[in-house]
Amino acid sequence: MNIEYSPRYLFARKKFVKNNSMLMEKVIKTIRKFKKNPSHPSLNLEKLGASKVWTLRIDRSNRIFFMWGNKLTAIFIDIGPHDKYRKY
């Protein structure tokens, strides 16, 4: 599994984990799990309605938003609270 990071994702991640090493560890753990097994049950992988955007669960209230580039490449586009899905 390959992952590409959009500039928006990188900016949002910097803001999201600012001064919170515990949250950064959760993000890293989620990404490692996704790379190893994209369909791991704890990731709660789900597609957002009719859009091309998918989400990964970091914890109960936070998500990574991404799109598939192809079958082996995910493009991370945003990160933040679950309610951010309304944007997509």
N, C-alpha and C positions, 0 to 999 in steps of 0.2 A: 504494500500500500504506500503510495506516494502522497505527500501533502504539500500543497502550495498555500502560501499565506498572502492574502491581498493587503495592500497598504491600509485599508480601512480596518481590517482585522488586527494588524500589528498596532495601530494607534489605539484601538479600543481595548486591546489586551493590556497595553501599558497602563492605561487609565484604570482598567478593571482590577488589576493585581497590585496597584501602587501601594507600597508599604504593607503588604499582606502576604508574607511568605507562605502561610498555610494555604491560601487560595491558589497561589502559583503552583504549589506542589500538587493540588487537586487537578489543575489544568494539565500539567505535565503527565500525571498518571492517566488521565482521560485520553490524552493524545497517544500515549504508548499503547494503551489498551485498544484503541481504535486501529492503530497501525498493525497490531498483532492479529486482531480479530474484529473487523468492522461490525459484525452482527452479535457481539457480546451482549448478553441480556442487560447488564447494568448500564449500558450506554443509552438505553431507551431510544434507539434510533427511530426517528419519525419524520415523515414528509409533511410540510406545511401546506395543506389544501392543494389547490391547483397550481401553486407556484413550483419553481424548480429548487426551492430551498429546503434543506433538511436540517435537523437538529440532533445534537449529541448532548446527553445529560452530564453535567459536571457534578452537580449535587441537586438536591430537591428544588432549588430555586434558580439555578444558573445553567445556561446553555451555550454551546458553540454552534453557530449557524454556518452551514456550508452548502456548496453545490458540487455535483459530480462533474469533473472535466471529462473523464472517461471511466471505464470500469475499475481502473487501478489508481486513479488520481482524484483526490478530493481537494477542493479549493475552499479554504476557510475564509469566510467573508465578514464575520462579526462574532462578538462574544458579549454576553451580559445576562441580565435577569430574564427569566422565562417570559415575562410580559413583552419583551422586545419583539416577539414573534409577530405582533400586530403590524409592525413596520413592513413585514414581508407579505 
